[in-house]
Amino acid sequence: MTSIRAWLLPAVFLMSPLAAASANVVTDWDEMAVTFIQPRMVPPVAYRAMAIMHIAMFDAVNTIEPVYRPYQAHLPAPPDTSKDAAAAAAAGAVLTKLLPDAAPDIQAALTSYLAAIPESDAKSNGIKLGDAVAAKILEARANDEASAPDAYRPVTTAGVYIPTPLTVASQWPTLKPFAMTSPSQFRPKPPIALESEQWAKDYNEIKELGEKNSSKRSARQTEDARFWLMTGPRSTHPLERQIIIQKEMSVIESARFMAVIAAAEADAMIAVMDAKYKYAFWRPITAIRNGDIDGNAATEREATWQPIDNTPMHPEYPCAHCIVSSALASAIEAMLDTADIPEVAMTSTTAPGVTHRWTNLRAYADEVAASRIVAGFHYRFSNVVGQDMGRQIGTYTVKTIMQPLEQASAR
């Protein structure tokens, strides 16, 4: 496996300075998937792709070593079938299907990876199993509404210009979840009233701290804001891989760990987009430039206000970065029975030269959430709601899918 890992080194070090020695087939292909997916997909689409790939890898490995309840596919396979070959083949097949423009590179990576596994019936059976499981998982997701056309209707009046960029993931509120019963299962209450004291407090906080050149924001707050401009799987999966490596998880444990987390992340995105497009709440740049029309005497308009970077193209409430980071943190905490972890570290493509480290999952999630206020993207009440949704989704996912067979049979 040396050749494929060498090929990946530049991308790996951009994302995770500690991802190194004791990797396995699951972490190897997670690294590759992030490298292939991140530049080609917006975060909601990317998290869906990661979930499909990891579920396929899990079902393939779990077929050979049935420790957990299958997610979707449980096909016949000899007990000596190669887990490495099965997992790699499943990952390669999913990525090739979901990223047709990268198919030649994915196939080359898969060929190189499989070449490091000695030829045998176990290897051949593993490749066949991985391909078959991937086909089953892809078939199950083929009509999940991800490819539905963007039908978002901008709010305007006839003849009046409004900004024209397309919104992100407007079809996600109809997407089939991976663990949840429906996209609206964890839908929160509406945003706070504009006439309220809390609205004025949160409005003025982000107006002051989230402004592009704010003098009130500390150096560390500015660093955090820029660090977490990085979104999508490269902002979450390096942490997950490092935990697997530091905990020295087996292939089946790693496959289940990543599949559950990836499903939680994808469902978090589905849930947050359901809420965002349900409530269509205005972003700070819109609210602050229109502070004279919100009916609150404690909010003053600032005509030229801007956040630290371009505002994401979807409604404000709740915070998406908050829900995803809290979902993965809560899912991991539920699986490990603790929020404390061996030290993990991440670098960021949006804050070159900076490394952040954590030994506690809640501290990680809280840092992500706080960064969205000082970046000028999300109000504090939106962060609180997003984190609460994420915690519910993470815990629910662990309790609902891919549970240990002993636990499932005891029910």
Order of alpha helices (4+ residues) and beta strands (2+ residues): alpha-alpha-alpha-alpha-alpha-alpha-alpha-alpha-alpha-alpha-alpha-alpha-beta-beta-alpha-alpha-alpha
